[in-house]
């Protein structure tokens, strides 16, 4: 993985965190994935170790859970 992946569910907490992350690391350094809309990426996020969103997976595979918006169970419904 060459850039970070920022997963979120589209809630206000997530959108705010998305804007901050993009501003901090630069749009070209992060892929933003709204798993509320792109539900086929939920399993990928879970396999990467994401337990709640918003969260960012770094290029070396570390998961940074940012604030607390929703658990993955809540996202899956």
N, CA, C and O atoms as a CHARMM CRD file, in Angstrom:
* protein
*
  308
    1    1 UNK  N      0.85900  -1.16400   0.00000 PROA 1      0.00000
    2    1 UNK  CA     0.00000   0.00000   0.00000 PROA 1      0.00000
    3    1 UNK  C      0.90700   1.22900   0.00000 PROA 1      0.00000
    4    1 UNK  O      1.78900   1.35000   0.85000 PROA 1      0.00000
    5    2 UNK  N      0.69700   2.11800  -0.92700 PROA 2      0.00000
    6    2 UNK  CA     1.56500   3.28300  -1.04700 PROA 2      0.00000
    7    2 UNK  C      1.00000   4.52000  -0.36800 PROA 2      0.00000
    8    2 UNK  O      1.74600   5.46200  -0.10200 PROA 2      0.00000
    9    3 UNK  N     -0.29100   4.54600  -0.08200 PROA 3      0.00000
   10    3 UNK  CA    -0.84900   5.68500   0.62800 PROA 3      0.00000
   11    3 UNK  C     -1.82900   5.19500   1.69000 PROA 3      0.00000
   12    3 UNK  O     -2.27100   4.04700   1.67100 PROA 3      0.00000
   13    4 UNK  N     -2.15000   6.07900   2.60100 PROA 4      0.00000
   14    4 UNK  CA    -3.08400   5.74200   3.66800 PROA 4      0.00000
   15    4 UNK  C     -4.49400   5.60000   3.10400 PROA 4      0.00000
   16    4 UNK  O     -4.82800   6.16400   2.06200 PROA 4      0.00000
   17    5 UNK  N     -5.31000   4.83000   3.82100 PROA 5      0.00000
   18    5 UNK  CA    -6.72900   4.71900   3.47500 PROA 5      0.00000
   19    5 UNK  C     -7.52300   5.20500   4.67400 PROA 5      0.00000
   20    5 UNK  O     -7.36800   4.68800   5.78000 PROA 5      0.00000
   21    6 UNK  N     -8.36700   6.19400   4.45600 PROA 6      0.00000
   22    6 UNK  CA    -9.21500   6.75300   5.50100 PROA 6      0.00000
   23    6 UNK  C    -10.62500   6.22300   5.30200 PROA 6      0.00000
   24    6 UNK  O    -11.27800   6.52800   4.30400 PROA 6      0.00000
   25    7 UNK  N    -11.08800   5.42800   6.25600 PROA 7      0.00000
   26    7 UNK  CA   -12.43200   4.85500   6.19700 PROA 7      0.00000
   27    7 UNK  C    -13.36700   5.67200   7.07800 PROA 7      0.00000
   28    7 UNK  O    -13.01700   6.04600   8.19700 PROA 7      0.00000
   29    8 UNK  N    -14.55200   5.94000   6.56300 PROA 8      0.00000
   30    8 UNK  CA   -15.57300   6.60100   7.38300 PROA 8      0.00000
   31    8 UNK  C    -16.94500   6.16400   6.89800 PROA 8      0.00000
   32    8 UNK  O    -17.08100   5.47900   5.88400 PROA 8      0.00000
   33    9 UNK  N    -17.97700   6.58700   7.66000 PROA 9      0.00000
   34    9 UNK  CA   -19.34000   6.14700   7.35600 PROA 9      0.00000
   35    9 UNK  C    -20.25300   7.28100   6.92800 PROA 9      0.00000
   36    9 UNK  O    -21.45800   7.07700   6.77900 PROA 9      0.00000
   37   10 UNK  N    -19.70600   8.46800   6.72800 PROA 10     0.00000
   38   10 UNK  CA   -20.51000   9.57200   6.21500 PROA 10     0.00000
   39   10 UNK  C    -21.19900  10.42000   7.26500 PROA 10     0.00000
   40   10 UNK  O    -21.89600  11.37100   6.91100 PROA 10     0.00000
   41   11 UNK  N    -21.03100  10.11000   8.54900 PROA 11     0.00000
   42   11 UNK  CA   -21.66700  10.90200   9.60400 PROA 11     0.00000
   43   11 UNK  C    -20.92300  12.22100   9.77000 PROA 11     0.00000
   44   11 UNK  O    -19.81000  12.36000   9.26100 PROA 11     0.00000
   45   12 UNK  N    -21.50500  13.19000  10.46500 PROA 12     0.00000
   46   12 UNK  CA   -20.84000  14.48500  10.64300 PROA 12     0.00000
   47   12 UNK  C    -19.45200  14.38100  11.29500 PROA 12     0.00000
   48   12 UNK  O    -18.53500  15.10000  10.89700 PROA 12     0.00000
   49   13 UNK  N    -19.28700  13.50700  12.28000 PROA 13     0.00000
   50   13 UNK  CA   -17.97300  13.31200  12.90900 PROA 13     0.00000
   51   13 UNK  C    -16.97400  12.83000  11.86400 PROA 13     0.00000
   52   13 UNK  O    -15.83900  13.30600  11.81600 PROA 13     0.00000
   53   14 UNK  N    -17.40100  11.88200  11.02400 PROA 14     0.00000
   54   14 UNK  CA   -16.52600  11.31900  10.00000 PROA 14     0.00000
   55   14 UNK  C    -16.15100  12.34800   8.93600 PROA 14     0.00000
   56   14 UNK  O    -14.99200  12.42800   8.52700 PROA 14     0.00000
   57   15 UNK  N    -17.11700  13.12300   8.49500 PROA 15     0.00000
   58   15 UNK  CA   -16.86300  14.13000   7.46100 PROA 15     0.00000
   59   15 UNK  C    -15.88500  15.17600   7.97900 PROA 15     0.00000
   60   15 UNK  O    -14.97900  15.58900   7.25600 PROA 15     0.00000
   61   16 UNK  N    -16.06100  15.60200   9.21500 PROA 16     0.00000
   62   16 UNK  CA   -15.14700  16.56700   9.81600 PROA 16     0.00000
   63   16 UNK  C    -13.73100  15.99300   9.89200 PROA 16     0.00000
   64   16 UNK  O    -12.76000  16.67100   9.55600 PROA 16     0.00000
   65   17 UNK  N    -13.62200  14.74500  10.33200 PROA 17     0.00000
   66   17 UNK  CA   -12.31000  14.09400  10.41400 PROA 17     0.00000
   67   17 UNK  C    -11.69800  13.94000   9.03000 PROA 17     0.00000
   68   17 UNK  O    -10.49000  14.11300   8.86700 PROA 17     0.00000
   69   18 UNK  N    -12.51900  13.61500   8.02400 PROA 18     0.00000
   70   18 UNK  CA   -12.01700  13.49300   6.64900 PROA 18     0.00000
   71   18 UNK  C    -11.36200  14.79300   6.20000 PROA 18     0.00000
   72   18 UNK  O    -10.25600  14.77700   5.66000 PROA 18     0.00000
   73   19 UNK  N    -12.03200  15.91200   6.41800 PROA 19     0.00000
   74   19 UNK  CA   -11.48600  17.20100   6.00000 PROA 19     0.00000
   75   19 UNK  C    -10.16300  17.48500   6.70500 PROA 19     0.00000
   76   19 UNK  O     -9.21900  17.97700   6.08800 PROA 19     0.00000
   77   20 UNK  N    -10.09900  17.17300   7.99500 PROA 20     0.00000
   78   20 UNK  CA    -8.86100  17.40400   8.74900 PROA 20     0.00000
   79   20 UNK  C     -7.73000  16.51100   8.25700 PROA 20     0.00000
   80   20 UNK  O     -6.59700  16.96900   8.10800 PROA 20     0.00000
   81   21 UNK  N     -8.02800  15.24800   8.00600 PROA 21     0.00000
   82   21 UNK  CA    -6.99900  14.29900   7.53800 PROA 21     0.00000
   83   21 UNK  C     -6.47100  14.72600   6.17100 PROA 21     0.00000
   84   21 UNK  O     -5.25900  14.75300   5.95700 PROA 21     0.00000
   85   22 UNK  N     -7.36300  15.05800   5.25400 PROA 22     0.00000
   86   22 UNK  CA    -6.93800  15.47500   3.91200 PROA 22     0.00000
   87   22 UNK  C     -6.07500  16.73600   4.00200 PROA 22     0.00000
   88   22 UNK  O     -5.07300  16.86300   3.29700 PROA 22     0.00000
   89   23 UNK  N     -6.46900  17.66000   4.87000 PROA 23     0.00000
   90   23 UNK  CA    -5.67900  18.88200   5.03900 PROA 23     0.00000
   91   23 UNK  C     -4.30200  18.57700   5.62900 PROA 23     0.00000
   92   23 UNK  O     -3.31000  19.19100   5.23700 PROA 23     0.00000
   93   24 UNK  N     -4.23700  17.63400   6.56800 PROA 24     0.00000
   94   24 UNK  CA    -2.97400  17.30000   7.22700 PROA 24     0.00000
   95   24 UNK  C     -2.01000  16.53200   6.33400 PROA 24     0.00000
   96   24 UNK  O     -0.82500  16.86200   6.27400 PROA 24     0.00000
   97   25 UNK  N     -2.50400  15.51500   5.64100 PROA 25     0.00000
   98   25 UNK  CA    -1.59000  14.64000   4.88600 PROA 25     0.00000
   99   25 UNK  C     -1.58400  14.90700   3.39100 PROA 25     0.00000
  100   25 UNK  O     -0.69900  14.43300   2.67900 PROA 25     0.00000
  101   26 UNK  N     -2.56200  15.66000   2.90900 PROA 26     0.00000
  102   26 UNK  CA    -2.63600  15.95900   1.48100 PROA 26     0.00000
  103   26 UNK  C     -3.49300  14.95000   0.74300 PROA 26     0.00000
  104   26 UNK  O     -3.40200  13.74600   0.98500 PROA 26     0.00000
  105   27 UNK  N     -4.31100  15.43800  -0.14500 PROA 27     0.00000
  106   27 UNK  CA    -5.26300  14.60300  -0.88000 PROA 27     0.00000
  107   27 UNK  C     -4.58400  13.48200  -1.66800 PROA 27     0.00000
  108   27 UNK  O     -5.14600  12.39500  -1.80500 PROA 27     0.00000
  109   28 UNK  N     -3.38900  13.73700  -2.18100 PROA 28     0.00000
  110   28 UNK  CA    -2.69900  12.71500  -2.97400 PROA 28     0.00000
  111   28 UNK  C     -2.08700  11.60600  -2.12000 PROA 28     0.00000
  112   28 UNK  O     -1.61700  10.60300  -2.65700 PROA 28     0.00000
  113   29 UNK  N     -2.08900  11.77700  -0.79500 PROA 29     0.00000
  114   29 UNK  CA    -1.48200  10.79100   0.09700 PROA 29     0.00000
  115   29 UNK  C     -2.49000   9.91300   0.82900 PROA 29     0.00000
  116   29 UNK  O     -2.11100   9.05700   1.62800 PROA 29     0.00000
  117   30 UNK  N     -3.77900  10.12900   0.55400 PROA 30     0.00000
  118   30 UNK  CA    -4.80500   9.36600   1.25800 PROA 30     0.00000
  119   30 UNK  C     -5.96400   9.03800   0.31700 PROA 30     0.00000
  120   30 UNK  O     -6.42300   9.87800  -0.45700 PROA 30     0.00000
  121   31 UNK  N     -6.41400   7.80200   0.41200 PROA 31     0.00000
  122   31 UNK  CA    -7.63000   7.38400  -0.29200 PROA 31     0.00000
  123   31 UNK  C     -8.76600   7.43900   0.71500 PROA 31     0.00000
  124   31 UNK  O     -8.67900   6.83200   1.78300 PROA 31     0.00000
  125   32 UNK  N     -9.81900   8.15300   0.38900 PROA 32     0.00000
  126   32 UNK  CA   -10.97500   8.27700   1.27800 PROA 32     0.00000
  127   32 UNK  C    -12.03800   7.27900   0.84100 PROA 32     0.00000
  128   32 UNK  O    -12.44600   7.25200  -0.32000 PROA 32     0.00000
  129   33 UNK  N    -12.48000   6.45600   1.79400 PROA 33     0.00000
  130   33 UNK  CA   -13.49300   5.44100   1.50800 PROA 33     0.00000
  131   33 UNK  C    -14.66800   5.63500   2.45800 PROA 33     0.00000
  132   33 UNK  O    -14.53300   5.44400   3.66600 PROA 33     0.00000
  133   34 UNK  N    -15.81500   6.01100   1.91400 PROA 34     0.00000
  134   34 UNK  CA   -17.04000   6.11400   2.69500 PROA 34     0.00000
  135   34 UNK  C    -17.71900   4.74800   2.64500 PROA 34     0.00000
  136   34 UNK  O    -18.38100   4.40200   1.66700 PROA 34     0.00000
  137   35 UNK  N    -17.54100   3.98200   3.72000 PROA 35     0.00000
  138   35 UNK  CA   -18.10100   2.62200   3.71000 PROA 35     0.00000
  139   35 UNK  C    -19.60600   2.62300   3.95200 PROA 35     0.00000
  140   35 UNK  O    -20.25600   1.58200   3.85300 PROA 35     0.00000
  141   36 UNK  N    -20.15800   3.79000   4.26700 PROA 36     0.00000
  142   36 UNK  CA   -21.60800   3.91400   4.31200 PROA 36     0.00000
  143   36 UNK  C    -22.18900   3.83900   2.90800 PROA 36     0.00000
  144   36 UNK  O    -23.31000   3.36800   2.71200 PROA 36     0.00000
  145   37 UNK  N    -21.41400   4.30900   1.93500 PROA 37     0.00000
  146   37 UNK  CA   -21.84100   4.27400   0.52400 PROA 37     0.00000
  147   37 UNK  C    -21.19300   3.12700  -0.24000 PROA 37     0.00000
  148   37 UNK  O    -21.81200   2.55300  -1.13700 PROA 37     0.00000
  149   38 UNK  N    -19.97600   2.79400   0.09900 PROA 38     0.00000
  150   38 UNK  CA   -19.22200   1.73900  -0.59800 PROA 38     0.00000
  151   38 UNK  C    -19.14100   0.52700   0.32900 PROA 38     0.00000
  152   38 UNK  O    -18.06900   0.18300   0.82800 PROA 38     0.00000
  153   39 UNK  N    -20.26100  -0.09800   0.54600 PROA 39     0.00000
  154   39 UNK  CA   -20.38100  -1.16200   1.54500 PROA 39     0.00000
  155   39 UNK  C    -19.53800  -2.39300   1.22900 PROA 39     0.00000
  156   39 UNK  O    -19.22200  -3.17200   2.12700 PROA 39     0.00000
  157   40 UNK  N    -19.17600  -2.57200  -0.02200 PROA 40     0.00000
  158   40 UNK  CA   -18.34600  -3.72600  -0.38300 PROA 40     0.00000
  159   40 UNK  C    -16.91900  -3.59100   0.14100 PROA 40     0.00000
  160   40 UNK  O    -16.12700  -4.52100  -0.00800 PROA 40     0.00000
  161   41 UNK  N    -16.57400  -2.46600   0.74800 PROA 41     0.00000
  162   41 UNK  CA   -15.23100  -2.25800   1.31200 PROA 41     0.00000
  163   41 UNK  C    -15.20000  -2.48100   2.83100 PROA 41     0.00000
  164   41 UNK  O    -14.14300  -2.36200   3.45100 PROA 41     0.00000
  165   42 UNK  N    -16.35700  -2.80500   3.43500 PROA 42     0.00000
  166   42 UNK  CA   -16.42100  -3.03700   4.88400 PROA 42     0.00000
  167   42 UNK  C    -15.52100  -4.19900   5.28100 PROA 42     0.00000
  168   42 UNK  O    -14.74700  -4.07700   6.23100 PROA 42     0.00000
  169   43 UNK  N    -15.60500  -5.31300   4.58100 PROA 43     0.00000
  170   43 UNK  CA   -14.78700  -6.48100   4.91500 PROA 43     0.00000
  171   43 UNK  C    -13.29600  -6.13800   4.82400 PROA 43     0.00000
  172   43 UNK  O    -12.51000  -6.54900   5.67800 PROA 43     0.00000
  173   44 UNK  N    -12.91800  -5.40000   3.80700 PROA 44     0.00000
  174   44 UNK  CA   -11.52600  -4.96200   3.63800 PROA 44     0.00000
  175   44 UNK  C    -11.06500  -4.16100   4.85800 PROA 44     0.00000
  176   44 UNK  O     -9.97000  -4.37900   5.37400 PROA 44     0.00000
  177   45 UNK  N    -11.91000  -3.23300   5.31200 PROA 45     0.00000
  178   45 UNK  CA   -11.56800  -2.40800   6.47000 PROA 45     0.00000
  179   45 UNK  C    -11.41100  -3.28000   7.71600 PROA 45     0.00000
  180   45 UNK  O    -10.46700  -3.10700   8.48700 PROA 45     0.00000
  181   46 UNK  N    -12.33000  -4.20600   7.90500 PROA 46     0.00000
  182   46 UNK  CA   -12.25200  -5.09500   9.06900 PROA 46     0.00000
  183   46 UNK  C    -10.99700  -5.95700   9.03100 PROA 46     0.00000
  184   46 UNK  O    -10.33900  -6.13800  10.05500 PROA 46     0.00000
  185   47 UNK  N    -10.66200  -6.48600   7.86700 PROA 47     0.00000
  186   47 UNK  CA    -9.44300  -7.29700   7.73600 PROA 47     0.00000
  187   47 UNK  C     -8.19400  -6.47800   8.02900 PROA 47     0.00000
  188   47 UNK  O     -7.19500  -7.02000   8.50000 PROA 47     0.00000
  189   48 UNK  N     -8.24200  -5.18300   7.75500 PROA 48     0.00000
  190   48 UNK  CA    -7.11100  -4.30300   8.02600 PROA 48     0.00000
  191   48 UNK  C     -6.99700  -3.97400   9.51600 PROA 48     0.00000
  192   48 UNK  O     -5.97700  -3.45300   9.96700 PROA 48     0.00000
  193   49 UNK  N     -8.06800  -4.28600  10.28600 PROA 49     0.00000
  194   49 UNK  CA    -8.05100  -4.03500  11.72200 PROA 49     0.00000
  195   49 UNK  C     -8.90400  -2.87700  12.18900 PROA 49     0.00000
  196   49 UNK  O     -8.84300  -2.49300  13.35600 PROA 49     0.00000
  197   50 UNK  N     -9.70300  -2.31300  11.29000 PROA 50     0.00000
  198   50 UNK  CA   -10.57500  -1.20300  11.65800 PROA 50     0.00000
  199   50 UNK  C    -11.70700  -1.72500  12.54300 PROA 50     0.00000
  200   50 UNK  O    -12.45200  -2.62800  12.16100 PROA 50     0.00000
  201   51 UNK  N    -11.81700  -1.12800  13.74500 PROA 51     0.00000
  202   51 UNK  CA   -12.84500  -1.52400  14.71600 PROA 51     0.00000
  203   51 UNK  C    -13.97700  -0.50700  14.79200 PROA 51     0.00000
  204   51 UNK  O    -15.09700  -0.84100  15.17700 PROA 51     0.00000
  205   52 UNK  N    -13.68000   0.72600  14.42600 PROA 52     0.00000
  206   52 UNK  CA   -14.67100   1.79200  14.41600 PROA 52     0.00000
  207   52 UNK  C    -14.23000   2.83200  13.39400 PROA 52     0.00000
  208   52 UNK  O    -13.06400   2.89000  13.00200 PROA 52     0.00000
  209   53 UNK  N    -15.17600   3.63900  12.97800 PROA 53     0.00000
  210   53 UNK  CA   -14.86000   4.69800  12.03500 PROA 53     0.00000
  211   53 UNK  C    -15.18900   6.03200  12.67900 PROA 53     0.00000
  212   53 UNK  O    -16.10500   6.09800  13.49900 PROA 53     0.00000
  213   54 UNK  N    -14.48400   7.08400  12.34200 PROA 54     0.00000
  214   54 UNK  CA   -13.45200   7.17700  11.32600 PROA 54     0.00000
  215   54 UNK  C    -12.13900   6.53600  11.77800 PROA 54     0.00000
  216   54 UNK  O    -11.79600   6.54500  12.96000 PROA 54     0.00000
  217   55 UNK  N    -11.42300   5.98500  10.81100 PROA 55     0.00000
  218   55 UNK  CA   -10.12100   5.37000  11.07200 PROA 55     0.00000
  219   55 UNK  C     -9.27700   5.45900   9.81200 PROA 55     0.00000
  220   55 UNK  O     -9.78800   5.48600   8.69200 PROA 55     0.00000
  221   56 UNK  N     -7.97100   5.50500  10.02900 PROA 56     0.00000
  222   56 UNK  CA    -7.04800   5.55100   8.90100 PROA 56     0.00000
  223   56 UNK  C     -6.07000   4.39600   9.02200 PROA 56     0.00000
  224   56 UNK  O     -5.51300   4.14700  10.09100 PROA 56     0.00000
  225   57 UNK  N     -5.86900   3.69300   7.91400 PROA 57     0.00000
  226   57 UNK  CA    -4.86800   2.63800   7.83500 PROA 57     0.00000
  227   57 UNK  C     -3.67000   3.23200   7.10600 PROA 57     0.00000
  228   57 UNK  O     -3.78100   3.68900   5.96900 PROA 57     0.00000
  229   58 UNK  N     -2.52400   3.21700   7.78100 PROA 58     0.00000
  230   58 UNK  CA    -1.31600   3.82000   7.22000 PROA 58     0.00000
  231   58 UNK  C     -0.67600   2.88200   6.20100 PROA 58     0.00000
  232   58 UNK  O     -1.02300   1.70200   6.14200 PROA 58     0.00000
  233   59 UNK  N      0.25300   3.39400   5.40000 PROA 59     0.00000
  234   59 UNK  CA     0.89800   2.53600   4.40200 PROA 59     0.00000
  235   59 UNK  C      1.60600   1.31400   4.98800 PROA 59     0.00000
  236   59 UNK  O      1.77100   0.30700   4.30000 PROA 59     0.00000
  237   60 UNK  N      2.02500   1.39300   6.25600 PROA 60     0.00000
  238   60 UNK  CA     2.67800   0.22900   6.86200 PROA 60     0.00000
  239   60 UNK  C      1.69600  -0.66900   7.61500 PROA 60     0.00000
  240   60 UNK  O      2.11300  -1.57500   8.33700 PROA 60     0.00000
  241   61 UNK  N      0.39500  -0.42100   7.45000 PROA 61     0.00000
  242   61 UNK  CA    -0.62900  -1.30100   8.01200 PROA 61     0.00000
  243   61 UNK  C     -1.10700  -0.97000   9.41000 PROA 61     0.00000
  244   61 UNK  O     -1.90200  -1.72200   9.97500 PROA 61     0.00000
  245   62 UNK  N     -0.65400   0.12000   9.98100 PROA 62     0.00000
  246   62 UNK  CA    -1.12000   0.53500  11.31100 PROA 62     0.00000
  247   62 UNK  C     -2.49900   1.16600  11.17700 PROA 62     0.00000
  248   62 UNK  O     -2.77100   1.90100  10.22700 PROA 62     0.00000
  249   63 UNK  N     -3.37400   0.86700  12.15100 PROA 63     0.00000
  250   63 UNK  CA    -4.71100   1.44300  12.15200 PROA 63     0.00000
  251   63 UNK  C     -4.76600   2.55600  13.19400 PROA 63     0.00000
  252   63 UNK  O     -4.47200   2.34100  14.37000 PROA 63     0.00000
  253   64 UNK  N     -5.14200   3.72700  12.74800 PROA 64     0.00000
  254   64 UNK  CA    -5.30100   4.87600  13.64000 PROA 64     0.00000
  255   64 UNK  C     -6.79400   5.16200  13.75500 PROA 64     0.00000
  256   64 UNK  O     -7.41500   5.66500  12.81900 PROA 64     0.00000
  257   65 UNK  N     -7.36100   4.83700  14.91300 PROA 65     0.00000
  258   65 UNK  CA    -8.77200   5.12200  15.14400 PROA 65     0.00000
  259   65 UNK  C     -8.87800   6.58200  15.58000 PROA 65     0.00000
  260   65 UNK  O     -8.22700   7.00200  16.53600 PROA 65     0.00000
  261   66 UNK  N     -9.69400   7.34000  14.87900 PROA 66     0.00000
  262   66 UNK  CA    -9.77700   8.78400  15.05500 PROA 66     0.00000
  263   66 UNK  C    -11.15900   9.13400  15.60000 PROA 66     0.00000
  264   66 UNK  O    -12.18200   8.85800  14.97300 PROA 66     0.00000
  265   67 UNK  N    -11.16000   9.75400  16.79500 PROA 67     0.00000
  266   67 UNK  CA   -12.42200  10.10900  17.40800 PROA 67     0.00000
  267   67 UNK  C    -13.27000   8.84700  17.51800 PROA 67     0.00000
  268   67 UNK  O    -12.71900   7.74800  17.45500 PROA 67     0.00000
  269   68 UNK  N    -14.54900   8.95500  17.67300 PROA 68     0.00000
  270   68 UNK  CA   -15.41000   7.77500  17.65500 PROA 68     0.00000
  271   68 UNK  C    -16.71700   8.16800  17.02200 PROA 68     0.00000
  272   68 UNK  O    -17.49400   8.94000  17.58300 PROA 68     0.00000
  273   69 UNK  N    -16.94900   7.62900  15.84900 PROA 69     0.00000
  274   69 UNK  CA   -18.18100   7.89900  15.11800 PROA 69     0.00000
  275   69 UNK  C    -19.15400   6.74300  15.22400 PROA 69     0.00000
  276   69 UNK  O    -20.29800   6.91700  15.64200 PROA 69     0.00000
  277   70 UNK  N    -18.68800   5.54400  14.83700 PROA 70     0.00000
  278   70 UNK  CA   -19.54800   4.35900  14.85600 PROA 70     0.00000
  279   70 UNK  C    -18.69700   3.10700  14.85000 PROA 70     0.00000
  280   70 UNK  O    -17.62900   3.07100  14.23900 PROA 70     0.00000
  281   71 UNK  N    -19.17600   2.07900  15.53400 PROA 71     0.00000
  282   71 UNK  CA   -18.49000   0.78300  15.48900 PROA 71     0.00000
  283   71 UNK  C    -18.75400   0.13200  14.13500 PROA 71     0.00000
  284   71 UNK  O    -19.69800   0.50500  13.43700 PROA 71     0.00000
  285   72 UNK  N    -17.94800  -0.81100  13.77400 PROA 72     0.00000
  286   72 UNK  CA   -18.16400  -1.51900  12.50100 PROA 72     0.00000
  287   72 UNK  C    -19.49000  -2.27500  12.55100 PROA 72     0.00000
  288   72 UNK  O    -20.16100  -2.40300  11.52700 PROA 72     0.00000
  289   73 UNK  N    -19.87800  -2.77400  13.72000 PROA 73     0.00000
  290   73 UNK  CA   -21.18200  -3.44400  13.84400 PROA 73     0.00000
  291   73 UNK  C    -22.31900  -2.48500  13.51600 PROA 73     0.00000
  292   73 UNK  O    -23.28800  -2.86100  12.85700 PROA 73     0.00000
  293   74 UNK  N    -22.19400  -1.23300  13.98300 PROA 74     0.00000
  294   74 UNK  CA   -23.21600  -0.22300  13.67200 PROA 74     0.00000
  295   74 UNK  C    -23.25000   0.07100  12.17700 PROA 74     0.00000
  296   74 UNK  O    -24.32100   0.22800  11.59200 PROA 74     0.00000
  297   75 UNK  N    -22.07200   0.14300  11.56500 PROA 75     0.00000
  298   75 UNK  CA   -21.99300   0.44700  10.13500 PROA 75     0.00000
  299   75 UNK  C    -22.63300  -0.67300   9.31800 PROA 75     0.00000
  300   75 UNK  O    -23.33700  -0.41400   8.34100 PROA 75     0.00000
  301   76 UNK  N    -22.38300  -1.92100   9.72500 PROA 76     0.00000
  302   76 UNK  CA   -22.92500  -3.06000   8.98000 PROA 76     0.00000
  303   76 UNK  C    -24.42900  -3.17100   9.15800 PROA 76     0.00000
  304   76 UNK  O    -25.11500  -3.75600   8.32000 PROA 76     0.00000
  305   77 UNK  N    -24.94600  -2.61200  10.24300 PROA 77     0.00000
  306   77 UNK  CA   -26.38900  -2.60000  10.46800 PROA 77     0.00000
  307   77 UNK  C    -26.83500  -3.84800  11.04500 PROA 77     0.00000
  308   77 UNK  O    -28.02600  -4.01800  11.30400 PROA 77     0.00000
